[in-house]
Amino acid sequence: MSTPYPFAAVVGMDSLRLALLLNAISPAVGGVLVRGEKGTAKTTTVRALSALLPEVGTYTGCRFACDPAAPDPDCPDGPHADGDRLTRPARMAELPVGASEDRLVGSLDIERALSEGVKAFEPGLLAAAHRGVLYVDEVNLLGDHLVDSLLDAAATGSAHIEREGVSVRHASRFLLVGTMNPEEGELRPQLLDRFGLTVEVAASREPDERVEVVRRRLAFDEDPAAFAAKWAAEEDALRERIAAARALLPAVRLGDGALRRIAAVCAGFEVDGMRADIVTARTATALAAWAGRTDVATEDVRQAALLALPHRRRRNPFDAPGLDEAKLDEILRQFEDEDDDPEPDPGPEGPDDNRPDDNGPDDNGPDGGGEPPQQSPEAELPSQREEQPEDRQPTGSDDSAAPQEAPGQGQGQGQALEAPPVAAADPFRTRKFDVPGLGDGAAGRRSRSRTPHGRTTGSRRPRGVLSRLHLAATVQAAAPHQRARGRAGRGLVVRRDDLREAVREGREGNLVLFVVDASGSMAARKRMSAVKGAVLSLLLDAYQRRDKVGMITFRGSGAEVALPPTSSVDAGAARLERLPTGGRTPLAAGLLQAHEVLRVERLRDPSRRPLLVVVTDGRATGGPEPVARAARAAGLLAAGGTASVVVDCEAGPVRLGLAAELGRSLLAPVVTLGELRADSVSALVRTVRNSNGNTSRRAA
């Protein structure tokens, strides 16, 4: 789109706009992670910001956007002549989910290396984004190796590339913005911490505001140039205010009182490390500059904490991000007697009740405009506080009131109300299970896989376009032919047939499909709590290894897909808490349902290999010939090459060993709840059978 949507015309989303503006004022804040449901204008708002950034001065022909006021002495295109200067708009580089590491950090220019014999560096997006914006849509779906490189550059302000015989360092300071839909999976807490600020966005529930969103969008789509011209004055005012805040920023004083407040807030919320304190301090300083003040006030600290701490206080990957504002106010009230900070003032463009455009983009009128005002804490994240998910709390839902067969009853012996769902026991670190063989699935941390990154294990002839040159193997392939090519002793002649690409091995994420027995034989409260704790532990392991997960439960007269395969592992944890129990044990139905789910998933994503985790005591009591049907269903899965694990939940002094029989039918290892823990002595070495009946030894 040649004409971006005006930033000033965005309706609502005060927290998002404020967080973006603070990073535009002070890129040292560390970027913004925008979490929200689909269709909430996350991408539109981010793209609109780039038009507000001040123009940058650089040298003609410099691919790394060196600043003439402070040129990079290590710039690969330097040294630069003082007369070759130009001024251009700040750029926004977009990193797509499917980008390679070469596209992000840069790589050897293979064409020049072969044609001219020089080690030329082809810069990537980290160079293109220098002194501009780097935007990553769906950052939670980006490969871990890309996210690590991206966040390292954002934290250090430079990119250092060591690969394929090329050693390059160049400046890379940019405003990092990532957007994600939590329904598609979460970022790891370690990666969350590397983003300076986080914002939750949701569509407005106010009809008038939704009407204004549609009205403005339709007007923009009809005539983008005319719509942008209508908002040009407000855009210019915002641009000037950003420039003024940038100029004021070095003069802003962060007093000891403000520092004590920041330290007390971070300590009170028990955030890990010191990055939270530093980011909160930088954000509070930028807030003061945005308001036109040279001293950081208590209100700046409060607002900064609301933006910088919610994603850092997650103690468990399944915890929803958020901040207890009542607790925040209580901590800050402890410093009320310290009056070393001035009261916040409205700044050079403070609110004026007589101006019709005070609310800027929040005005519901079609002609409303102006820059976003400084946000009041009371108005911060109102929709997010109203929309906090409560589906992880065990409740007495309609499912729990549904009549089910009592344990041990025949189908004609009456019905009994099932027990309400019980909470899961505390999760623990589980043994690692993987899929035998070598796959080609999405990047992750579970099973071995051929990947475009990772350690180099060999070389091969290119299959299509050469993407990862194996320099040593190419030279070795070309060397024996130099005399025949007439170049012996006078340099190396490389032809296309000599080229070799690197073969690399890494780790992939799998589809972990849980088949959970929720029948009456599992319904004892302490026993089911332990079973749920074990499944929750396996879900945590899947979260950390970047797997997709699905969940099937079976009880009563059949099986159901409680969670279709998804990247949102926390959705599985929520469904697990509400899992009802009771009735017979239709084990065959659960296994057949798993076979059908895997069949459909192979069509959707054939490269992602499945791992079936069956959690049961092995008893089969539902339907005709339940034991024989369960054995046939297990054999069907084994014949299809599905890697499986059976978690034996049988307890008590008398054990039937039925789960072990199921494991033999599935060609799967069997572990008890006690052996599931990674620190179990009996879990040091296990045998995993593949679909051909072969065995391979591996450490747990």
Secondary structure, 3 states (H helix, E strand, C coil): CCCCCCHHHCCCCHHHHHHHHHHHHCHHHCCEEEEECCCCCHHHHHHHHHCCCCCEEEECCCCCCCCCCCCCCCCCCCCCCCCCEEEECCCEEEECCCCCHHHHHCEECHHHHHHHCCCCEECCHHHHCCCCEEEEECHHHCCHHHHHHHHHHHHHCEEEEEECCEEEEEECCCEEEEEECHHHCCCCHHHHCCCCEEEEECCCCCHHHHHHHHHHHHHHHHCHHHHHHHCHHHHHHHHHHHHHHHHHHHHCECCHHHHHHHHHHHHHCCCCCCHHHHHHHHHHHHHHHHCCCCECCHHHHHHHHHHHCHHHCCCCCCCCCCCCHHHHHHHHHCCCCCCCCCCCCCCCCCCCCCCCCCCHHHCCCCCCCCCCCCCCHHHCCHHHHHCCCCCCCCCCCCHHHCEECCCCCCCCCCCEECCCCCCCCCCCCECCCCCCCCECCCEEEEEEEEEEEEEEEEEECCCCCCCCECHHHHHHHHHHHCCCCCCCCCCCCCCHHHCCEEEEEEEECCEEEEEEECCHHHCCHHHHHHHHHHHHHHHHHHHHCCCEEEEEEEECCEEEEEEEEECCHHHHHHHHHCCCCCCCCCHHHHHHHHHHHHHHHHHHCCCCCEEEEEEECCCCCCCCCHHHHHHHHHHHHHHCCCEEEEEECCCCCCCCCHHHHHHHHHCCCEEECCCCECCCHHHCEEEEECCCCCEEEEEC
